[in-house]
Amino acid sequence: MDNKRITVCLALLISICFGFCAEARITSYSAPWCGFCRRLERYLAEQNVDFKRVNVDRSQAAKRDMQEKSGQNGIPVLDWEGEIIVGFGRDQKEEIDRLIAGGTPIKGKFVPGRNVQPENDSEKTEEINHEKALYDFVYNHAKDLDILFANAEKNVYDIYAAEILEKLYDAHMAKIVYESTFTDQFEKRIEQTSTDSGRDDIKLIGKIKNIAGNRYAMLFENYRTARSRNLRAGIQAQQALKLAINKKQNGEKYNGYRSKNARGYLLRIWACAAVNPKTGIRLRPNYTEKMDLENDALAAQAAEILDELTAIQHQINEVEDANTPASSD
């Protein structure tokens, strides 16, 4: 009996020590708004690599640790047992593949064979600023509506009215992504991340807008169908939104809301009309155009970029405010 207990205790101790060591082997310094960070971490997960994710927007201490290791401010930064890999391009991926295959980590900062880094940090900083601005556009609008619809649902007691609110919410989320594809930040992000010619950039942006427009048009049509199917439920759903706007539960404020223009804000929410954020002109997507994502490589790439924008909306309850100061301990 004693030997059995000793064996169990030793096994437990070994597993704890091994788990602690394994957890500390690889660290990814990233931020939720960073597309390259998401690509890097998705690739590591696909390769079954155990790593620790550190959000540098949440902790100043973590950010300083990353800066000391890499000697710069850009993300992502991957610490693989002391080898520091900055960014995620072709060279970085090849080095990560080497490490996954069992290669020995080279202590210090990884230096690619080709010049994949700008001569100074200004280009990298500009790239990060454009990406964060695009992230903020999608995230802030989605968070604003998430609060509004969560409060509106509290005022609904009919399943059909709840269904209308749900479909309207989905249409609005698709509308936000669709509208974001018309911003300067989006176009600059595509130009900076694409390795193709300018003409291909234009084609890619066009594909992205078409797919985003199709998604929005489809979800908007679902909302209109549900609303027309039950007019009484539609009135109740609209009333629930009105109460949520006027009450502003828990002191929350909604983007674009003004007490003297509550009705106008309600009508804009209810209409769910997509508008070009640069010109203010209403967008009318071509719902008839279909995309062959399996055989059209450019369309598949466009869909992947849109999925990254859509994923931002799912982080509303997962991401802390980037302006939250790090804890003193």
C-alpha positions as CSV (number, residue, x, y, z in Angstrom):
1,M,0.0,0.0,0.0
2,D,2.8,2.4,0.9
3,N,4.7,1.7,-2.3
4,K,1.5,2.3,-4.3
5,R,1.0,5.7,-2.6
6,I,4.6,6.7,-3.2
7,T,4.3,5.8,-6.9
8,V,1.1,7.8,-7.2
9,C,2.7,10.8,-5.5
10,L,5.8,10.6,-7.7
11,A,3.7,10.4,-10.8
12,L,1.7,13.4,-9.8
13,L,4.8,15.4,-8.9
14,I,6.4,14.5,-12.3
15,S,3.3,15.5,-14.2
16,I,3.1,18.8,-12.4
17,C,6.8,19.6,-13.1
18,F,6.5,18.5,-16.7
19,G,3.4,20.5,-17.2
20,F,5.0,23.6,-15.7
21,C,8.1,23.2,-18.0
22,A,5.9,22.5,-21.0
23,E,3.8,25.6,-20.4
24,A,6.9,27.8,-20.2
25,R,8.6,26.5,-23.3
26,I,6.9,28.6,-26.0
27,T,5.3,32.1,-25.6
28,S,3.4,34.1,-28.1
29,Y,3.3,37.9,-27.4
30,S,0.3,39.2,-29.3
31,A,-2.8,41.4,-29.2
32,P,-6.4,40.6,-30.3
33,W,-6.5,43.3,-33.0
34,C,-3.4,41.9,-34.7
35,G,-4.1,39.8,-37.8
36,F,-0.6,38.4,-38.1
37,C,-0.8,37.3,-34.4
38,R,-4.0,35.4,-35.1
39,R,-2.4,33.7,-38.2
40,L,0.7,32.8,-36.2
41,E,-1.3,31.3,-33.3
42,R,-3.7,29.5,-35.6
43,Y,-0.8,27.9,-37.4
44,L,0.8,26.8,-34.1
45,A,-2.6,25.3,-33.0
46,E,-2.9,23.5,-36.3
47,Q,0.6,22.0,-35.8
48,N,-0.4,20.9,-32.2
49,V,2.2,23.2,-30.7
50,D,1.6,23.9,-27.0
51,F,2.2,27.6,-26.3
52,K,1.3,30.3,-23.9
53,R,-0.5,33.3,-25.3
54,V,0.3,36.7,-23.7
55,N,-1.8,39.8,-24.6
56,V,0.6,42.7,-24.5
57,D,-2.4,45.1,-24.4
58,R,-3.4,43.8,-21.0
59,S,-0.1,44.1,-19.2
60,Q,2.6,46.7,-19.4
61,A,5.0,44.2,-17.7
62,A,4.4,41.7,-20.5
63,K,5.0,44.4,-23.1
64,R,8.3,45.4,-21.5
65,D,9.3,41.8,-21.3
66,M,8.6,41.4,-25.1
67,Q,10.5,44.6,-25.9
68,E,13.6,43.5,-23.9
69,K,13.6,40.1,-25.7
70,S,13.0,41.4,-29.3
71,G,14.5,44.9,-29.1
72,Q,11.5,46.4,-30.9
73,N,7.7,47.1,-30.5
74,G,6.2,45.1,-33.3
75,I,4.0,42.0,-32.8
76,P,3.7,39.1,-33.0
77,V,6.8,38.0,-31.1
78,L,7.4,34.3,-30.5
79,D,9.8,33.1,-27.8
80,W,10.6,29.5,-28.6
81,E,12.9,28.3,-25.8
82,G,15.0,31.5,-26.0
83,E,14.9,31.9,-29.8
84,I,13.0,35.1,-30.5
85,I,11.0,35.2,-33.8
86,V,9.5,38.6,-34.8
87,G,6.5,38.7,-37.2
88,F,5.0,35.9,-39.2
89,G,6.0,35.7,-42.9
90,R,7.5,33.0,-45.1
91,D,10.9,33.1,-43.4
92,Q,9.4,33.0,-39.9
93,K,7.2,30.1,-40.9
94,E,10.1,28.1,-42.3
95,E,12.0,28.6,-39.0
96,I,9.0,27.6,-37.0
97,D,8.7,24.4,-39.1
98,R,12.3,23.7,-38.4
99,L,11.7,24.0,-34.7
100,I,8.6,21.9,-34.9
101,A,10.6,19.1,-36.6
102,G,13.0,19.0,-33.7
103,G,15.5,21.6,-34.6
104,T,17.6,23.2,-31.9
105,P,16.5,26.7,-30.9
106,I,19.1,29.4,-31.6
107,K,19.3,31.7,-28.6
108,G,18.7,35.3,-29.4
109,K,16.8,37.1,-32.1
110,F,16.1,35.1,-35.3
111,V,17.6,36.8,-38.4
112,P,16.0,35.7,-41.7
113,G,18.1,35.0,-44.7
114,R,16.1,37.5,-46.7
115,N,15.4,41.1,-45.7
116,V,11.8,40.8,-44.5
117,Q,12.0,43.6,-41.9
118,P,11.9,47.4,-42.8
119,E,15.2,49.3,-42.2
120,N,13.4,51.2,-39.5
121,D,10.3,50.8,-37.3
122,S,8.3,53.5,-39.0
123,E,6.8,51.2,-41.7
124,K,6.0,48.6,-39.1
125,T,4.4,51.1,-36.8
126,E,2.3,52.5,-39.6
127,E,1.2,49.0,-40.5
128,I,0.2,48.3,-36.9
129,N,-1.7,51.6,-36.7
130,H,-3.8,50.8,-39.8
131,E,-4.6,47.3,-38.5
132,K,-5.6,48.6,-35.0
133,A,-7.7,51.3,-36.6
134,L,-9.6,48.7,-38.6
135,Y,-9.9,46.5,-35.5
136,D,-11.3,49.4,-33.5
137,F,-13.9,50.2,-36.3
138,V,-15.3,46.7,-36.2
139,Y,-14.9,46.0,-32.5
140,N,-16.4,49.3,-31.2
141,H,-19.4,49.3,-33.5
142,A,-20.1,45.6,-32.7
143,K,-19.7,46.2,-28.9
144,D,-22.0,49.1,-29.1
145,L,-24.8,47.1,-30.7
146,D,-24.1,44.1,-28.5
147,I,-25.0,46.2,-25.4
148,L,-28.1,47.6,-27.1
149,F,-29.5,44.2,-28.2
150,A,-28.7,42.5,-24.9
151,N,-30.8,45.2,-23.2
152,A,-33.5,44.9,-25.8
153,E,-33.8,41.2,-25.3
154,K,-34.7,41.8,-21.6
155,N,-37.9,43.6,-22.8
156,V,-39.1,40.8,-25.1
157,Y,-41.4,37.9,-24.0
158,D,-42.5,36.6,-27.3
159,I,-40.4,34.0,-29.1
160,Y,-41.1,35.5,-32.5
161,A,-40.1,39.0,-31.4
162,A,-36.9,37.5,-30.0
163,E,-36.3,35.8,-33.3
164,I,-36.7,39.1,-35.1
165,L,-34.2,40.8,-32.8
166,E,-31.7,37.9,-33.3
167,K,-31.9,38.1,-37.1
168,L,-31.6,41.9,-36.9
169,Y,-28.6,41.6,-34.7
170,D,-26.9,39.1,-37.2
171,A,-27.7,41.5,-40.1
172,H,-26.1,44.4,-38.2
173,M,-22.9,42.4,-37.5
174,A,-22.6,41.5,-41.2
175,K,-23.3,45.2,-42.1
176,I,-20.5,46.4,-39.9
177,V,-18.0,44.0,-41.6
178,Y,-19.3,45.1,-45.0
179,E,-19.0,48.8,-44.2
180,S,-15.5,48.3,-42.9
181,T,-14.3,47.1,-46.3
182,F,-14.9,50.6,-47.6
183,T,-12.6,52.3,-45.1
184,D,-9.2,53.7,-45.9
185,Q,-7.7,51.5,-43.1
186,F,-9.0,48.3,-44.8
187,E,-7.6,49.2,-48.2
188,K,-4.2,50.0,-46.6
189,R,-4.1,46.8,-44.7
190,I,-4.8,44.8,-47.8
191,E,-2.0,46.7,-49.7
192,Q,0.5,46.1,-46.9
193,T,-0.2,42.4,-46.4
194,S,-0.6,41.4,-50.0
195,T,2.5,40.2,-51.9
196,D,0.8,40.6,-55.3
197,S,0.7,43.5,-57.7
198,G,-1.5,46.5,-57.3
199,R,-4.0,45.2,-59.8
200,D,-4.4,42.0,-57.8
201,D,-4.9,44.1,-54.7
202,I,-7.8,45.8,-56.4
203,K,-9.2,42.4,-57.4
204,L,-8.9,41.0,-53.9
205,I,-10.6,44.1,-52.4
206,G,-13.4,43.7,-54.9
207,K,-13.8,40.0,-54.0
208,I,-13.9,40.8,-50.3
209,K,-16.6,43.5,-50.9
210,N,-18.7,41.2,-53.0
211,I,-18.6,38.3,-50.4
212,A,-19.2,40.7,-47.5
213,G,-22.1,42.3,-49.4
214,N,-23.6,38.9,-50.1
215,R,-23.4,37.9,-46.5
216,Y,-25.0,41.1,-45.4
217,A,-27.7,41.0,-48.1
218,M,-28.6,37.4,-47.2
219,L,-28.9,38.1,-43.4
220,F,-30.8,41.3,-44.0
221,E,-33.3,39.4,-46.2
222,N,-33.7,36.8,-43.4
223,Y,-34.5,39.6,-41.0
224,R,-37.0,41.2,-43.4
225,T,-38.7,37.8,-43.9
226,A,-39.0,37.2,-40.2
227,R,-40.4,40.7,-39.6
228,S,-43.0,40.5,-42.4
229,R,-44.1,37.0,-41.2
230,N,-45.4,38.4,-37.9
231,L,-46.2,42.1,-37.8
232,R,-47.3,42.0,-34.1
233,A,-44.0,40.5,-33.1
234,G,-42.2,43.1,-35.2
235,I,-43.9,45.9,-33.3
236,Q,-42.9,44.3,-30.0
237,A,-39.3,43.9,-31.1
238,Q,-39.2,47.6,-32.2
239,Q,-40.7,48.6,-28.9
240,A,-38.0,46.6,-27.0
241,L,-35.3,48.4,-28.9
242,K,-37.0,51.8,-28.1
243,L,-37.1,51.0,-24.4
244,A,-33.4,49.9,-24.5
245,I,-32.4,53.1,-26.2
246,N,-34.4,55.4,-23.9
247,K,-33.6,53.7,-20.7
248,K,-29.8,53.3,-21.3
249,Q,-29.7,50.6,-18.7
250,N,-26.8,50.8,-16.2
251,G,-25.8,54.2,-17.6
252,E,-24.5,52.7,-20.8
253,K,-24.2,55.0,-23.8
254,Y,-24.7,54.0,-27.4
255,N,-22.6,55.2,-30.3
256,G,-24.5,57.9,-32.3
257,Y,-27.2,58.2,-29.5
258,R,-28.5,61.6,-28.6
259,S,-31.6,62.0,-26.3
260,K,-33.1,64.5,-28.7
261,N,-32.7,62.1,-31.6
262,A,-33.6,58.8,-30.0
263,R,-36.3,58.1,-32.6
264,G,-33.8,58.7,-35.5
265,Y,-31.4,56.3,-33.9
266,L,-34.1,53.7,-33.5
267,L,-35.1,54.0,-37.1
268,R,-31.5,53.6,-38.3
269,I,-31.2,50.5,-36.2
270,W,-34.5,49.1,-37.4
271,A,-33.7,49.8,-41.1
272,C,-30.2,48.2,-40.9
273,A,-29.2,50.0,-44.1
274,A,-25.5,49.7,-45.1
275,V,-23.8,53.0,-45.7
276,N,-20.3,53.8,-47.1
277,P,-18.5,55.3,-44.1
278,K,-16.5,57.6,-46.3
279,T,-19.2,59.1,-48.5
280,G,-22.4,58.4,-46.5
281,I,-24.0,56.9,-49.7
282,R,-26.2,53.9,-49.2
283,L,-24.6,50.6,-50.2
284,R,-26.7,48.1,-52.3
285,P,-24.7,44.8,-52.6
286,N,-25.2,42.5,-55.6
287,Y,-26.8,39.5,-53.9
288,T,-26.9,37.5,-57.2
289,E,-23.2,37.1,-57.6
290,K,-22.0,33.7,-56.3
291,M,-18.4,32.9,-55.3
292,D,-16.7,29.5,-55.9
293,L,-14.6,29.4,-52.8
294,E,-13.3,25.9,-53.6
295,N,-11.9,26.6,-57.1
296,D,-11.3,30.4,-56.9
297,A,-8.1,31.0,-54.9
298,L,-8.6,34.7,-54.7
299,A,-12.2,34.3,-53.4
300,A,-11.0,31.8,-50.8
301,Q,-8.4,34.3,-49.6
302,A,-11.0,37.0,-49.5
303,A,-13.3,34.8,-47.4
304,E,-10.4,34.1,-45.0
305,I,-9.8,37.8,-44.5
306,L,-13.5,38.4,-43.9
307,D,-13.5,35.5,-41.3
308,E,-10.8,37.4,-39.4
309,L,-12.9,40.5,-39.4
310,T,-16.0,38.6,-38.2
311,A,-13.9,36.9,-35.5
312,I,-13.3,40.4,-34.0
313,Q,-17.0,40.6,-33.1
314,H,-16.8,37.3,-31.1
315,Q,-14.1,38.8,-28.9
316,I,-16.4,41.4,-27.4
317,N,-16.7,39.5,-24.1
318,E,-13.1,38.1,-24.2
319,V,-11.0,41.2,-24.7
320,E,-10.3,43.8,-22.1
321,D,-10.0,47.5,-22.9
322,A,-6.6,48.1,-24.4
323,N,-6.4,51.3,-22.3
324,T,-6.8,49.4,-19.0
325,P,-3.6,50.0,-17.0
326,A,-1.5,47.0,-16.0
327,S,-1.8,45.9,-12.4
328,S,0.8,47.1,-10.0
329,D,1.7,43.7,-8.8
